[in-house]
Amino acid sequence: MSGKIKVTLERSIIGSTQPQRLTVRALGLKKRGSSHVLPDRAEIRGMIYKVRHLLKVEDIAGA
């Protein structure tokens, strides 16, 4: 699991629970449409899984 992944906040966090909001913030996402490149690690994947209904995830090849 080496490499990088790009996560984009596709849906608003309005109506989400507080833990989901904190998870989105911990991923480095603030507004709808914002993106962040993160290392592809198990703990990051777990955070993404928790809020997967709000995100778009892309693998970055060669990174």
C-alpha positions as a Python dict, from the first residue, in 0.01 Angstrom:
ca = {
    (1, 'M'): (0, 0, 0),
    (2, 'S'): (249, 261, -104),
    (3, 'G'): (160, 563, -309),
    (4, 'K'): (-79, 850, -283),
    (5, 'I'): (-453, 898, -305),
    (6, 'K'): (-650, 1212, -384),
    (7, 'V'): (-970, 1267, -187),
    (8, 'T'): (-1231, 1523, -289),
    (9, 'L'): (-1526, 1635, -78),
    (10, 'E'): (-1818, 1585, -318),
    (11, 'R'): (-2109, 1631, -78),
    (12, 'S'): (-2172, 1884, 195),
    (13, 'I'): (-2119, 1791, 558),
    (14, 'I'): (-2445, 1960, 653),
    (15, 'G'): (-2658, 1696, 821),
    (16, 'S'): (-2359, 1477, 904),
    (17, 'T'): (-2281, 1363, 1255),
    (18, 'Q'): (-2010, 1534, 1459),
    (19, 'P'): (-1765, 1241, 1427),
    (20, 'Q'): (-1812, 1247, 1047),
    (21, 'R'): (-1746, 1622, 1037),
    (22, 'L'): (-1430, 1579, 1242),
    (23, 'T'): (-1312, 1296, 1016),
    (24, 'V'): (-1361, 1509, 704),
    (25, 'R'): (-1169, 1792, 871),
    (26, 'A'): (-890, 1552, 973),
    (27, 'L'): (-856, 1449, 607),
    (28, 'G'): (-774, 1813, 530),
    (29, 'L'): (-1104, 1895, 358),
    (30, 'K'): (-1291, 2214, 438),
    (31, 'K'): (-1543, 2302, 169),
    (32, 'R'): (-1740, 2105, -84),
    (33, 'G'): (-1517, 2054, -387),
    (34, 'S'): (-1190, 2079, -195),
    (35, 'S'): (-925, 1813, -256),
    (36, 'H'): (-625, 1682, -69),
    (37, 'V'): (-351, 1436, -162),
    (38, 'L'): (-275, 1189, 115),
    (39, 'P'): (-45, 890, 163),
    (40, 'D'): (-211, 555, 97),
    (41, 'R'): (-197, 407, 447),
    (42, 'A'): (-434, 187, 644),
    (43, 'E'): (-536, 460, 891),
    (44, 'I'): (-618, 702, 608),
    (45, 'R'): (-819, 432, 429),
    (46, 'G'): (-1014, 374, 751),
    (47, 'M'): (-1100, 743, 777),
    (48, 'I'): (-1209, 747, 413),
    (49, 'Y'): (-1426, 439, 470),
    (50, 'K'): (-1603, 616, 757),
    (51, 'V'): (-1717, 905, 533),
    (52, 'R'): (-1710, 730, 193),
    (53, 'H'): (-2060, 857, 106),
    (54, 'L'): (-1927, 1216, 105),
    (55, 'L'): (-1601, 1164, -86),
    (56, 'K'): (-1458, 1083, -425),
    (57, 'V'): (-1130, 890, -406),
    (58, 'E'): (-870, 859, -683),
    (59, 'D'): (-542, 668, -689),
    (60, 'I'): (-249, 875, -813),
    (61, 'A'): (-27, 663, -1034),
    (62, 'G'): (349, 709, -1011),
    (63, 'A'): (339, 906, -688),
}
